[in-house]
Amino acid sequence: MTKSDVSQLKFRPFQSRSDRAESPTGCDEKVRFLRRYDAAVREYSRAVSDLVTTVGSADFGSAIHCANLARAIAQEAHEGLDRHLTEHGC
């Protein structure tokens, strides 16, 4: 994962077949927030796993930076979900 991959994760629209499907919970926006959070956490997990393969190499600093960016994006996604749940009450 490169720095640009992580930075684009935040701005890349989340698109999946299930995003276009009707939500079984009745709140499509909640489902979108959950999927965005899921994707961000998966990317963060992958970035952390990448740290193992870069320990001791020149790429480790970049990998740490990417993992930190991915963590921040996951945190933002979680906060967005929390805000939606609080404001929408779903």
HTML snippet that shows the backbone in 3Dmol.js (N, CA, C, O; Angstrom):
<script src="https://3Dmol.org/build/3Dmol-min.js"></script>
<div id="view" style="width:600px;height:400px;position:relative"></div>
<script>
const pdb = `
ATOM      1  N   MET A   1       0.838  -1.159   0.000  1.00  0.00           N
ATOM      2  CA  MET A   1       0.000   0.000   0.000  1.00  0.00           C
ATOM      3  C   MET A   1       0.889   1.230   0.000  1.00  0.00           C
ATOM      4  O   MET A   1       1.861   1.303   0.752  1.00  0.00           O
ATOM      5  N   THR A   2       0.563   2.173  -0.825  1.00  0.00           N
ATOM      6  CA  THR A   2       1.334   3.405  -0.884  1.00  0.00           C
ATOM      7  C   THR A   2       0.584   4.507  -0.160  1.00  0.00           C
ATOM      8  O   THR A   2      -0.584   4.353   0.197  1.00  0.00           O
ATOM      9  N   LYS A   3       1.267   5.616   0.052  1.00  0.00           N
ATOM     10  CA  LYS A   3       0.622   6.762   0.694  1.00  0.00           C
ATOM     11  C   LYS A   3      -0.578   7.226  -0.107  1.00  0.00           C
ATOM     12  O   LYS A   3      -1.604   7.583   0.471  1.00  0.00           O
ATOM     13  N   SER A   4      -0.466   7.227  -1.432  1.00  0.00           N
ATOM     14  CA  SER A   4      -1.592   7.682  -2.253  1.00  0.00           C
ATOM     15  C   SER A   4      -2.776   6.723  -2.150  1.00  0.00           C
ATOM     16  O   SER A   4      -3.924   7.161  -2.212  1.00  0.00           O
ATOM     17  N   ASP A   5      -2.518   5.425  -1.995  1.00  0.00           N
ATOM     18  CA  ASP A   5      -3.609   4.467  -1.818  1.00  0.00           C
ATOM     19  C   ASP A   5      -4.409   4.802  -0.560  1.00  0.00           C
ATOM     20  O   ASP A   5      -5.640   4.787  -0.569  1.00  0.00           O
ATOM     21  N   VAL A   6      -3.696   5.102   0.509  1.00  0.00           N
ATOM     22  CA  VAL A   6      -4.359   5.401   1.779  1.00  0.00           C
ATOM     23  C   VAL A   6      -5.105   6.713   1.680  1.00  0.00           C
ATOM     24  O   VAL A   6      -6.249   6.806   2.124  1.00  0.00           O
ATOM     25  N   SER A   7      -4.477   7.737   1.101  1.00  0.00           N
ATOM     26  CA  SER A   7      -5.145   9.031   1.024  1.00  0.00           C
ATOM     27  C   SER A   7      -6.370   8.970   0.122  1.00  0.00           C
ATOM     28  O   SER A   7      -7.338   9.692   0.360  1.00  0.00           O
ATOM     29  N   GLN A   8      -6.354   8.136  -0.895  1.00  0.00           N
ATOM     30  CA  GLN A   8      -7.502   8.021  -1.787  1.00  0.00           C
ATOM     31  C   GLN A   8      -8.626   7.226  -1.154  1.00  0.00           C
ATOM     32  O   GLN A   8      -9.777   7.362  -1.567  1.00  0.00           O
ATOM     33  N   LEU A   9      -8.327   6.405  -0.171  1.00  0.00           N
ATOM     34  CA  LEU A   9      -9.364   5.637   0.501  1.00  0.00           C
ATOM     35  C   LEU A   9     -10.414   6.559   1.099  1.00  0.00           C
ATOM     36  O   LEU A   9     -11.608   6.264   1.040  1.00  0.00           O
ATOM     37  N   LYS A  10      -9.982   7.659   1.666  1.00  0.00           N
ATOM     38  CA  LYS A  10     -10.901   8.587   2.306  1.00  0.00           C
ATOM     39  C   LYS A  10     -11.860   9.206   1.298  1.00  0.00           C
ATOM     40  O   LYS A  10     -13.026   9.436   1.616  1.00  0.00           O
ATOM     41  N   PHE A  11     -11.387   9.474   0.101  1.00  0.00           N
ATOM     42  CA  PHE A  11     -12.178  10.206  -0.873  1.00  0.00           C
ATOM     43  C   PHE A  11     -12.815   9.310  -1.927  1.00  0.00           C
ATOM     44  O   PHE A  11     -13.670   9.755  -2.693  1.00  0.00           O
ATOM     45  N   ARG A  12     -12.406   8.072  -1.964  1.00  0.00           N
ATOM     46  CA  ARG A  12     -12.939   7.149  -2.962  1.00  0.00           C
ATOM     47  C   ARG A  12     -14.354   6.748  -2.552  1.00  0.00           C
ATOM     48  O   ARG A  12     -14.554   6.259  -1.440  1.00  0.00           O
ATOM     49  N   PRO A  13     -15.334   6.945  -3.426  1.00  0.00           N
ATOM     50  CA  PRO A  13     -16.684   6.535  -3.057  1.00  0.00           C
ATOM     51  C   PRO A  13     -16.750   5.027  -2.890  1.00  0.00           C
ATOM     52  O   PRO A  13     -16.188   4.271  -3.683  1.00  0.00           O
ATOM     53  N   PHE A  14     -17.432   4.614  -1.866  1.00  0.00           N
ATOM     54  CA  PHE A  14     -17.560   3.183  -1.616  1.00  0.00           C
ATOM     55  C   PHE A  14     -18.632   2.648  -2.532  1.00  0.00           C
ATOM     56  O   PHE A  14     -19.788   3.064  -2.458  1.00  0.00           O
ATOM     57  N   GLN A  15     -18.254   1.726  -3.395  1.00  0.00           N
ATOM     58  CA  GLN A  15     -19.206   1.176  -4.341  1.00  0.00           C
ATOM     59  C   GLN A  15     -19.173  -0.341  -4.270  1.00  0.00           C
ATOM     60  O   GLN A  15     -18.128  -0.972  -4.429  1.00  0.00           O
ATOM     61  N   SER A  16     -20.310  -0.888  -4.035  1.00  0.00           N
ATOM     62  CA  SER A  16     -20.443  -2.330  -4.085  1.00  0.00           C
ATOM     63  C   SER A  16     -21.858  -2.644  -4.531  1.00  0.00           C
ATOM     64  O   SER A  16     -22.744  -1.792  -4.467  1.00  0.00           O
ATOM     65  N   ARG A  17     -22.063  -3.855  -4.976  1.00  0.00           N
ATOM     66  CA  ARG A  17     -23.401  -4.244  -5.395  1.00  0.00           C
ATOM     67  C   ARG A  17     -24.406  -4.046  -4.280  1.00  0.00           C
ATOM     68  O   ARG A  17     -25.525  -3.593  -4.519  1.00  0.00           O
ATOM     69  N   SER A  18     -24.014  -4.381  -3.069  1.00  0.00           N
ATOM     70  CA  SER A  18     -24.950  -4.295  -1.955  1.00  0.00           C
ATOM     71  C   SER A  18     -25.255  -2.861  -1.562  1.00  0.00           C
ATOM     72  O   SER A  18     -26.273  -2.613  -0.915  1.00  0.00           O
ATOM     73  N   ASP A  19     -24.399  -1.898  -1.934  1.00  0.00           N
ATOM     74  CA  ASP A  19     -24.706  -0.495  -1.681  1.00  0.00           C
ATOM     75  C   ASP A  19     -25.949  -0.066  -2.450  1.00  0.00           C
ATOM     76  O   ASP A  19     -26.688   0.814  -2.006  1.00  0.00           O
ATOM     77  N   ARG A  20     -26.174  -0.679  -3.584  1.00  0.00           N
ATOM     78  CA  ARG A  20     -27.302  -0.307  -4.417  1.00  0.00           C
ATOM     79  C   ARG A  20     -28.567  -1.064  -4.029  1.00  0.00           C
ATOM     80  O   ARG A  20     -29.657  -0.761  -4.516  1.00  0.00           O
ATOM     81  N   ALA A  21     -28.416  -2.030  -3.165  1.00  0.00           N
ATOM     82  CA  ALA A  21     -29.569  -2.835  -2.748  1.00  0.00           C
ATOM     83  C   ALA A  21     -30.317  -2.143  -1.615  1.00  0.00           C
ATOM     84  O   ALA A  21     -29.754  -1.316  -0.898  1.00  0.00           O
ATOM     85  N   GLU A  22     -31.557  -2.482  -1.469  1.00  0.00           N
ATOM     86  CA  GLU A  22     -32.368  -1.958  -0.375  1.00  0.00           C
ATOM     87  C   GLU A  22     -31.827  -2.476   0.957  1.00  0.00           C
ATOM     88  O   GLU A  22     -31.448  -3.642   1.072  1.00  0.00           O
ATOM     89  N   SER A  23     -31.796  -1.612   1.948  1.00  0.00           N
ATOM     90  CA  SER A  23     -31.295  -1.992   3.261  1.00  0.00           C
ATOM     91  C   SER A  23     -32.343  -2.801   4.016  1.00  0.00           C
ATOM     92  O   SER A  23     -33.503  -2.395   4.097  1.00  0.00           O
ATOM     93  N   PRO A  24     -31.937  -3.953   4.571  1.00  0.00           N
ATOM     94  CA  PRO A  24     -32.893  -4.727   5.364  1.00  0.00           C
ATOM     95  C   PRO A  24     -33.208  -4.053   6.696  1.00  0.00           C
ATOM     96  O   PRO A  24     -34.201  -4.395   7.338  1.00  0.00           O
ATOM     97  N   THR A  25     -32.372  -3.094   7.122  1.00  0.00           N
ATOM     98  CA  THR A  25     -32.582  -2.424   8.397  1.00  0.00           C
ATOM     99  C   THR A  25     -33.476  -1.211   8.262  1.00  0.00           C
ATOM    100  O   THR A  25     -33.920  -0.663   9.271  1.00  0.00           O
ATOM    101  N   GLY A  26     -33.754  -0.773   7.036  1.00  0.00           N
ATOM    102  CA  GLY A  26     -34.593   0.388   6.836  1.00  0.00           C
ATOM    103  C   GLY A  26     -33.832   1.692   6.766  1.00  0.00           C
ATOM    104  O   GLY A  26     -34.441   2.729   6.502  1.00  0.00           O
ATOM    105  N   CYS A  27     -32.523   1.689   6.990  1.00  0.00           N
ATOM    106  CA  CYS A  27     -31.729   2.910   6.927  1.00  0.00           C
ATOM    107  C   CYS A  27     -30.527   2.680   6.017  1.00  0.00           C
ATOM    108  O   CYS A  27     -29.492   2.162   6.437  1.00  0.00           O
ATOM    109  N   ASP A  28     -30.695   3.079   4.761  1.00  0.00           N
ATOM    110  CA  ASP A  28     -29.622   2.884   3.787  1.00  0.00           C
ATOM    111  C   ASP A  28     -28.360   3.650   4.164  1.00  0.00           C
ATOM    112  O   ASP A  28     -27.247   3.179   3.931  1.00  0.00           O
ATOM    113  N   GLU A  29     -28.539   4.829   4.746  1.00  0.00           N
ATOM    114  CA  GLU A  29     -27.371   5.627   5.128  1.00  0.00           C
ATOM    115  C   GLU A  29     -26.561   4.936   6.215  1.00  0.00           C
ATOM    116  O   GLU A  29     -25.331   4.960   6.183  1.00  0.00           O
ATOM    117  N   LYS A  30     -27.235   4.324   7.169  1.00  0.00           N
ATOM    118  CA  LYS A  30     -26.547   3.578   8.229  1.00  0.00           C
ATOM    119  C   LYS A  30     -25.724   2.444   7.625  1.00  0.00           C
ATOM    120  O   LYS A  30     -24.584   2.209   8.025  1.00  0.00           O
ATOM    121  N   VAL A  31     -26.314   1.745   6.657  1.00  0.00           N
ATOM    122  CA  VAL A  31     -25.611   0.645   5.999  1.00  0.00           C
ATOM    123  C   VAL A  31     -24.386   1.176   5.265  1.00  0.00           C
ATOM    124  O   VAL A  31     -23.324   0.555   5.308  1.00  0.00           O
ATOM    125  N   ARG A  32     -24.520   2.314   4.594  1.00  0.00           N
ATOM    126  CA  ARG A  32     -23.368   2.906   3.898  1.00  0.00           C
ATOM    127  C   ARG A  32     -22.265   3.269   4.888  1.00  0.00           C
ATOM    128  O   ARG A  32     -21.090   3.022   4.619  1.00  0.00           O
ATOM    129  N   PHE A  33     -22.632   3.853   6.031  1.00  0.00           N
ATOM    130  CA  PHE A  33     -21.629   4.182   7.052  1.00  0.00           C
ATOM    131  C   PHE A  33     -20.951   2.914   7.572  1.00  0.00           C
ATOM    132  O   PHE A  33     -19.733   2.886   7.749  1.00  0.00           O
ATOM    133  N   LEU A  34     -21.733   1.876   7.813  1.00  0.00           N
ATOM    134  CA  LEU A  34     -21.159   0.618   8.297  1.00  0.00           C
ATOM    135  C   LEU A  34     -20.202   0.015   7.273  1.00  0.00           C
ATOM    136  O   LEU A  34     -19.132  -0.476   7.634  1.00  0.00           O
ATOM    137  N   ARG A  35     -20.576   0.049   6.023  1.00  0.00           N
ATOM    138  CA  ARG A  35     -19.710  -0.508   4.975  1.00  0.00           C
ATOM    139  C   ARG A  35     -18.443   0.311   4.818  1.00  0.00           C
ATOM    140  O   ARG A  35     -17.361  -0.240   4.614  1.00  0.00           O
ATOM    141  N   ARG A  36     -18.575   1.619   4.912  1.00  0.00           N
ATOM    142  CA  ARG A  36     -17.404   2.484   4.826  1.00  0.00           C
ATOM    143  C   ARG A  36     -16.450   2.190   5.983  1.00  0.00           C
ATOM    144  O   ARG A  36     -15.236   2.111   5.794  1.00  0.00           O
ATOM    145  N   TYR A  37     -17.010   2.031   7.177  1.00  0.00           N
ATOM    146  CA  TYR A  37     -16.198   1.717   8.349  1.00  0.00           C
ATOM    147  C   TYR A  37     -15.534   0.346   8.193  1.00  0.00           C
ATOM    148  O   TYR A  37     -14.354   0.184   8.504  1.00  0.00           O
ATOM    149  N   ASP A  38     -16.284  -0.622   7.720  1.00  0.00           N
ATOM    150  CA  ASP A  38     -15.744  -1.963   7.498  1.00  0.00           C
ATOM    151  C   ASP A  38     -14.572  -1.912   6.514  1.00  0.00           C
ATOM    152  O   ASP A  38     -13.526  -2.512   6.763  1.00  0.00           O
ATOM    153  N   ALA A  39     -14.743  -1.205   5.412  1.00  0.00           N
ATOM    154  CA  ALA A  39     -13.672  -1.105   4.404  1.00  0.00           C
ATOM    155  C   ALA A  39     -12.442  -0.415   4.990  1.00  0.00           C
ATOM    156  O   ALA A  39     -11.312  -0.828   4.730  1.00  0.00           O
ATOM    157  N   ALA A  40     -12.661   0.635   5.780  1.00  0.00           N
ATOM    158  CA  ALA A  40     -11.543   1.366   6.370  1.00  0.00           C
ATOM    159  C   ALA A  40     -10.791   0.505   7.382  1.00  0.00           C
ATOM    160  O   ALA A  40      -9.561   0.534   7.429  1.00  0.00           O
ATOM    161  N   VAL A  41     -11.520  -0.256   8.189  1.00  0.00           N
ATOM    162  CA  VAL A  41     -10.880  -1.120   9.184  1.00  0.00           C
ATOM    163  C   VAL A  41     -10.102  -2.242   8.497  1.00  0.00           C
ATOM    164  O   VAL A  41      -9.015  -2.610   8.943  1.00  0.00           O
ATOM    165  N   ARG A  42     -10.652  -2.777   7.425  1.00  0.00           N
ATOM    166  CA  ARG A  42      -9.936  -3.815   6.675  1.00  0.00           C
ATOM    167  C   ARG A  42      -8.637  -3.260   6.081  1.00  0.00           C
ATOM    168  O   ARG A  42      -7.604  -3.929   6.103  1.00  0.00           O
ATOM    169  N   GLU A  43      -8.695  -2.046   5.554  1.00  0.00           N
ATOM    170  CA  GLU A  43      -7.497  -1.424   4.989  1.00  0.00           C
ATOM    171  C   GLU A  43      -6.472  -1.152   6.087  1.00  0.00           C
ATOM    172  O   GLU A  43      -5.272  -1.334   5.879  1.00  0.00           O
ATOM    173  N   TYR A  44      -6.939  -0.720   7.243  1.00  0.00           N
ATOM    174  CA  TYR A  44      -6.040  -0.486   8.375  1.00  0.00           C
ATOM    175  C   TYR A  44      -5.376  -1.799   8.791  1.00  0.00           C
ATOM    176  O   TYR A  44      -4.170  -1.839   9.035  1.00  0.00           O
ATOM    177  N   SER A  45      -6.156  -2.861   8.871  1.00  0.00           N
ATOM    178  CA  SER A  45      -5.609  -4.167   9.228  1.00  0.00           C
ATOM    179  C   SER A  45      -4.535  -4.599   8.230  1.00  0.00           C
ATOM    180  O   SER A  45      -3.485  -5.114   8.615  1.00  0.00           O
ATOM    181  N   ARG A  46      -4.813  -4.383   6.950  1.00  0.00           N
ATOM    182  CA  ARG A  46      -3.838  -4.749   5.919  1.00  0.00           C
ATOM    183  C   ARG A  46      -2.569  -3.916   6.061  1.00  0.00           C
ATOM    184  O   ARG A  46      -1.463  -4.431   5.898  1.00  0.00           O
ATOM    185  N   ALA A  47      -2.727  -2.632   6.363  1.00  0.00           N
ATOM    186  CA  ALA A  47      -1.557  -1.759   6.528  1.00  0.00           C
ATOM    187  C   ALA A  47      -0.715  -2.190   7.723  1.00  0.00           C
ATOM    188  O   ALA A  47       0.514  -2.161   7.661  1.00  0.00           O
ATOM    189  N   VAL A  48      -1.370  -2.590   8.805  1.00  0.00           N
ATOM    190  CA  VAL A  48      -0.638  -3.072   9.982  1.00  0.00           C
ATOM    191  C   VAL A  48       0.081  -4.373   9.648  1.00  0.00           C
ATOM    192  O   VAL A  48       1.226  -4.568  10.058  1.00  0.00           O
ATOM    193  N   SER A  49      -0.567  -5.256   8.919  1.00  0.00           N
ATOM    194  CA  SER A  49       0.085  -6.507   8.502  1.00  0.00           C
ATOM    195  C   SER A  49       1.303  -6.236   7.636  1.00  0.00           C
ATOM    196  O   SER A  49       2.299  -6.956   7.716  1.00  0.00           O
ATOM    197  N   ASP A  50       1.228  -5.197   6.806  1.00  0.00           N
ATOM    198  CA  ASP A  50       2.361  -4.827   5.956  1.00  0.00           C
ATOM    199  C   ASP A  50       3.581  -4.403   6.772  1.00  0.00           C
ATOM    200  O   ASP A  50       4.717  -4.511   6.308  1.00  0.00           O
ATOM    201  N   LEU A  51       3.337  -3.922   7.988  1.00  0.00           N
ATOM    202  CA  LEU A  51       4.461  -3.518   8.840  1.00  0.00           C
ATOM    203  C   LEU A  51       5.404  -4.695   9.103  1.00  0.00           C
ATOM    204  O   LEU A  51       6.623  -4.526   9.139  1.00  0.00           O
ATOM    205  N   VAL A  52       4.841  -5.865   9.282  1.00  0.00           N
ATOM    206  CA  VAL A  52       5.641  -7.058   9.585  1.00  0.00           C
ATOM    207  C   VAL A  52       6.647  -7.327   8.469  1.00  0.00           C
ATOM    208  O   VAL A  52       7.794  -7.690   8.731  1.00  0.00           O
ATOM    209  N   THR A  53       6.213  -7.149   7.236  1.00  0.00           N
ATOM    210  CA  THR A  53       7.090  -7.464   6.102  1.00  0.00           C
ATOM    211  C   THR A  53       8.128  -6.379   5.839  1.00  0.00           C
ATOM    212  O   THR A  53       9.071  -6.594   5.077  1.00  0.00           O
ATOM    213  N   THR A  54       7.960  -5.210   6.467  1.00  0.00           N
ATOM    214  CA  THR A  54       8.906  -4.120   6.204  1.00  0.00           C
ATOM    215  C   THR A  54       9.842  -3.825   7.377  1.00  0.00           C
ATOM    216  O   THR A  54      10.697  -2.945   7.275  1.00  0.00           O
ATOM    217  N   VAL A  55       9.692  -4.545   8.482  1.00  0.00           N
ATOM    218  CA  VAL A  55      10.565  -4.314   9.639  1.00  0.00           C
ATOM    219  C   VAL A  55      12.022  -4.479   9.200  1.00  0.00           C
ATOM    220  O   VAL A  55      12.389  -5.473   8.574  1.00  0.00           O
ATOM    221  N   GLY A  56      12.822  -3.506   9.535  1.00  0.00           N
ATOM    222  CA  GLY A  56      14.240  -3.557   9.221  1.00  0.00           C
ATOM    223  C   GLY A  56      14.592  -3.100   7.814  1.00  0.00           C
ATOM    224  O   GLY A  56      15.767  -3.081   7.447  1.00  0.00           O
ATOM    225  N   SER A  57      13.595  -2.735   7.025  1.00  0.00           N
ATOM    226  CA  SER A  57      13.882  -2.284   5.659  1.00  0.00           C
ATOM    227  C   SER A  57      13.710  -0.771   5.558  1.00  0.00           C
ATOM    228  O   SER A  57      13.209  -0.117   6.472  1.00  0.00           O
ATOM    229  N   ALA A  58      14.135  -0.245   4.433  1.00  0.00           N
ATOM    230  CA  ALA A  58      14.003   1.192   4.183  1.00  0.00           C
ATOM    231  C   ALA A  58      12.537   1.593   4.024  1.00  0.00           C
ATOM    232  O   ALA A  58      12.203   2.771   4.151  1.00  0.00           O
ATOM    233  N   ASP A  59      11.668   0.636   3.749  1.00  0.00           N
ATOM    234  CA  ASP A  59      10.247   0.920   3.548  1.00  0.00           C
ATOM    235  C   ASP A  59       9.447   0.998   4.854  1.00  0.00           C
ATOM    236  O   ASP A  59       8.263   1.333   4.833  1.00  0.00           O
ATOM    237  N   PHE A  60      10.077   0.696   5.970  1.00  0.00           N
ATOM    238  CA  PHE A  60       9.336   0.646   7.231  1.00  0.00           C
ATOM    239  C   PHE A  60       8.735   1.998   7.597  1.00  0.00           C
ATOM    240  O   PHE A  60       7.589   2.054   8.042  1.00  0.00           O
ATOM    241  N   GLY A  61       9.469   3.074   7.424  1.00  0.00           N
ATOM    242  CA  GLY A  61       8.954   4.410   7.749  1.00  0.00           C
ATOM    243  C   GLY A  61       7.716   4.741   6.937  1.00  0.00           C
ATOM    244  O   GLY A  61       6.744   5.287   7.460  1.00  0.00           O
ATOM    245  N   SER A  62       7.758   4.410   5.670  1.00  0.00           N
ATOM    246  CA  SER A  62       6.596   4.640   4.807  1.00  0.00           C
ATOM    247  C   SER A  62       5.421   3.765   5.234  1.00  0.00           C
ATOM    248  O   SER A  62       4.272   4.206   5.218  1.00  0.00           O
ATOM    249  N   ALA A  63       5.716   2.526   5.614  1.00  0.00           N
ATOM    250  CA  ALA A  63       4.656   1.608   6.049  1.00  0.00           C
ATOM    251  C   ALA A  63       4.004   2.109   7.338  1.00  0.00           C
ATOM    252  O   ALA A  63       2.787   2.018   7.496  1.00  0.00           O
ATOM    253  N   ILE A  64       4.808   2.633   8.249  1.00  0.00           N
ATOM    254  CA  ILE A  64       4.264   3.208   9.489  1.00  0.00           C
ATOM    255  C   ILE A  64       3.351   4.379   9.158  1.00  0.00           C
ATOM    256  O   ILE A  64       2.258   4.503   9.709  1.00  0.00           O
ATOM    257  N   HIS A  65       3.812   5.235   8.253  1.00  0.00           N
ATOM    258  CA  HIS A  65       3.018   6.397   7.847  1.00  0.00           C
ATOM    259  C   HIS A  65       1.681   5.939   7.251  1.00  0.00           C
ATOM    260  O   HIS A  65       0.631   6.481   7.597  1.00  0.00           O
ATOM    261  N   CYS A  66       1.718   4.955   6.368  1.00  0.00           N
ATOM    262  CA  CYS A  66       0.496   4.436   5.753  1.00  0.00           C
ATOM    263  C   CYS A  66      -0.441   3.835   6.799  1.00  0.00           C
ATOM    264  O   CYS A  66      -1.654   4.037   6.741  1.00  0.00           O
ATOM    265  N   ALA A  67       0.117   3.105   7.743  1.00  0.00           N
ATOM    266  CA  ALA A  67      -0.711   2.510   8.797  1.00  0.00           C
ATOM    267  C   ALA A  67      -1.359   3.601   9.644  1.00  0.00           C
ATOM    268  O   ALA A  67      -2.527   3.487  10.015  1.00  0.00           O
ATOM    269  N   ASN A  68      -0.619   4.645   9.948  1.00  0.00           N
ATOM    270  CA  ASN A  68      -1.186   5.746  10.728  1.00  0.00           C
ATOM    271  C   ASN A  68      -2.290   6.466   9.961  1.00  0.00           C
ATOM    272  O   ASN A  68      -3.311   6.832  10.542  1.00  0.00           O
ATOM    273  N   LEU A  69      -2.093   6.668   8.668  1.00  0.00           N
ATOM    274  CA  LEU A  69      -3.141   7.288   7.847  1.00  0.00           C
ATOM    275  C   LEU A  69      -4.380   6.398   7.789  1.00  0.00           C
ATOM    276  O   LEU A  69      -5.505   6.881   7.916  1.00  0.00           O
ATOM    277  N   ALA A  70      -4.172   5.117   7.600  1.00  0.00           N
ATOM    278  CA  ALA A  70      -5.297   4.183   7.534  1.00  0.00           C
ATOM    279  C   ALA A  70      -6.047   4.150   8.865  1.00  0.00           C
ATOM    280  O   ALA A  70      -7.275   4.059   8.883  1.00  0.00           O
ATOM    281  N   ARG A  71      -5.316   4.222   9.976  1.00  0.00           N
ATOM    282  CA  ARG A  71      -5.953   4.264  11.297  1.00  0.00           C
ATOM    283  C   ARG A  71      -6.816   5.506  11.436  1.00  0.00           C
ATOM    284  O   ARG A  71      -7.941   5.432  11.929  1.00  0.00           O
ATOM    285  N   ALA A  72      -6.293   6.648  11.002  1.00  0.00           N
ATOM    286  CA  ALA A  72      -7.038   7.901  11.096  1.00  0.00           C
ATOM    287  C   ALA A  72      -8.308   7.852  10.239  1.00  0.00           C
ATOM    288  O   ALA A  72      -9.360   8.345  10.645  1.00  0.00           O
ATOM    289  N   ILE A  73      -8.196   7.257   9.064  1.00  0.00           N
ATOM    290  CA  ILE A  73      -9.362   7.141   8.187  1.00  0.00           C
ATOM    291  C   ILE A  73     -10.407   6.227   8.809  1.00  0.00           C
ATOM    292  O   ILE A  73     -11.603   6.515   8.748  1.00  0.00           O
ATOM    293  N   ALA A  74      -9.966   5.134   9.403  1.00  0.00           N
ATOM    294  CA  ALA A  74     -10.899   4.224  10.083  1.00  0.00           C
ATOM    295  C   ALA A  74     -11.570   4.932  11.256  1.00  0.00           C
ATOM    296  O   ALA A  74     -12.763   4.754  11.501  1.00  0.00           O
ATOM    297  N   GLN A  75     -10.805   5.722  11.966  1.00  0.00           N
ATOM    298  CA  GLN A  75     -11.363   6.466  13.099  1.00  0.00           C
ATOM    299  C   GLN A  75     -12.408   7.469  12.610  1.00  0.00           C
ATOM    300  O   GLN A  75     -13.471   7.602  13.217  1.00  0.00           O
ATOM    301  N   GLU A  76     -12.113   8.171  11.525  1.00  0.00           N
ATOM    302  CA  GLU A  76     -13.088   9.112  10.953  1.00  0.00           C
ATOM    303  C   GLU A  76     -14.357   8.394  10.517  1.00  0.00           C
ATOM    304  O   GLU A  76     -15.461   8.895  10.728  1.00  0.00           O
ATOM    305  N   ALA A  77     -14.204   7.229   9.915  1.00  0.00           N
ATOM    306  CA  ALA A  77     -15.365   6.456   9.471  1.00  0.00           C
ATOM    307  C   ALA A  77     -16.206   6.031  10.671  1.00  0.00           C
ATOM    308  O   ALA A  77     -17.435   6.063  10.617  1.00  0.00           O
ATOM    309  N   HIS A  78     -15.541   5.636  11.752  1.00  0.00           N
ATOM    310  CA  HIS A  78     -16.260   5.242  12.968  1.00  0.00           C
ATOM    311  C   HIS A  78     -16.991   6.433  13.568  1.00  0.00           C
ATOM    312  O   HIS A  78     -18.137   6.312  14.001  1.00  0.00           O
ATOM    313  N   GLU A  79     -16.332   7.575  13.593  1.00  0.00           N
ATOM    314  CA  GLU A  79     -16.966   8.782  14.134  1.00  0.00           C
ATOM    315  C   GLU A  79     -18.167   9.198  13.284  1.00  0.00           C
ATOM    316  O   GLU A  79     -19.179   9.653  13.816  1.00  0.00           O
ATOM    317  N   GLY A  80     -18.052   9.042  11.963  1.00  0.00           N
ATOM    318  CA  GLY A  80     -19.185   9.343  11.089  1.00  0.00           C
ATOM    319  C   GLY A  80     -20.369   8.436  11.376  1.00  0.00           C
ATOM    320  O   GLY A  80     -21.514   8.886  11.412  1.00  0.00           O
ATOM    321  N   LEU A  81     -20.087   7.153  11.579  1.00  0.00           N
ATOM    322  CA  LEU A  81     -21.138   6.201  11.933  1.00  0.00           C
ATOM    323  C   LEU A  81     -21.770   6.597  13.262  1.00  0.00           C
ATOM    324  O   LEU A  81     -22.996   6.624  13.379  1.00  0.00           O
ATOM    325  N   ASP A  82     -20.958   6.901  14.256  1.00  0.00           N
ATOM    326  CA  ASP A  82     -21.483   7.309  15.567  1.00  0.00           C
ATOM    327  C   ASP A  82     -22.363   8.551  15.457  1.00  0.00           C
ATOM    328  O   ASP A  82     -23.433   8.618  16.062  1.00  0.00           O
ATOM    329  N   ARG A  83     -21.900   9.543  14.672  1.00  0.00           N
ATOM    330  CA  ARG A  83     -22.692  10.769  14.491  1.00  0.00           C
ATOM    331  C   ARG A  83     -24.041  10.441  13.857  1.00  0.00           C
ATOM    332  O   ARG A  83     -25.084  10.935  14.284  1.00  0.00           O
ATOM    333  N   HIS A  84     -23.995   9.597  12.829  1.00  0.00           N
ATOM    334  CA  HIS A  84     -25.248   9.246  12.172  1.00  0.00           C
ATOM    335  C   HIS A  84     -26.199   8.544  13.139  1.00  0.00           C
ATOM    336  O   HIS A  84     -27.386   8.864  13.188  1.00  0.00           O
ATOM    337  N   LEU A  85     -25.682   7.594  13.902  1.00  0.00           N
ATOM    338  CA  LEU A  85     -26.528   6.869  14.851  1.00  0.00           C
ATOM    339  C   LEU A  85     -27.130   7.811  15.882  1.00  0.00           C
ATOM    340  O   LEU A  85     -28.295   7.664  16.252  1.00  0.00           O
ATOM    341  N   THR A  86     -26.349   8.774  16.346  1.00  0.00           N
ATOM    342  CA  THR A  86     -26.821   9.728  17.340  1.00  0.00           C
ATOM    343  C   THR A  86     -27.870  10.668  16.742  1.00  0.00           C
ATOM    344  O   THR A  86     -28.928  10.892  17.330  1.00  0.00           O
ATOM    345  N   GLU A  87     -27.558  11.212  15.563  1.00  0.00           N
ATOM    346  CA  GLU A  87     -28.465  12.189  14.959  1.00  0.00           C
ATOM    347  C   GLU A  87     -29.721  11.543  14.384  1.00  0.00           C
ATOM    348  O   GLU A  87     -30.804  12.124  14.454  1.00  0.00           O
ATOM    349  N   HIS A  88     -29.587  10.360  13.822  1.00  0.00           N
ATOM    350  CA  HIS A  88     -30.704   9.732  13.135  1.00  0.00           C
ATOM    351  C   HIS A  88     -31.497   8.814  14.063  1.00  0.00           C
ATOM    352  O   HIS A  88     -32.671   8.536  13.819  1.00  0.00           O
ATOM    353  N   GLY A  89     -30.856   8.355  15.110  1.00  0.00           N
ATOM    354  CA  GLY A  89     -31.531   7.509  16.080  1.00  0.00           C
ATOM    355  C   GLY A  89     -31.872   6.107  15.578  1.00  0.00           C
ATOM    356  O   GLY A  89     -32.810   5.478  16.066  1.00  0.00           O
ATOM    357  N   CYS A  90     -31.117   5.634  14.621  1.00  0.00           N
ATOM    358  CA  CYS A  90     -31.416   4.297  14.080  1.00  0.00           C
ATOM    359  C   CYS A  90     -30.478   3.251  14.664  1.00  0.00           C
ATOM    360  O   CYS A  90     -30.581   2.072  14.325  1.00  0.00           O
TER     361      CYS A  90
END
`;
const viewer = $3Dmol.createViewer("view");
viewer.addModel(pdb, "pdb");
viewer.setStyle({}, {cartoon: {color: "spectrum"}});
viewer.zoomTo();
viewer.render();
</script>
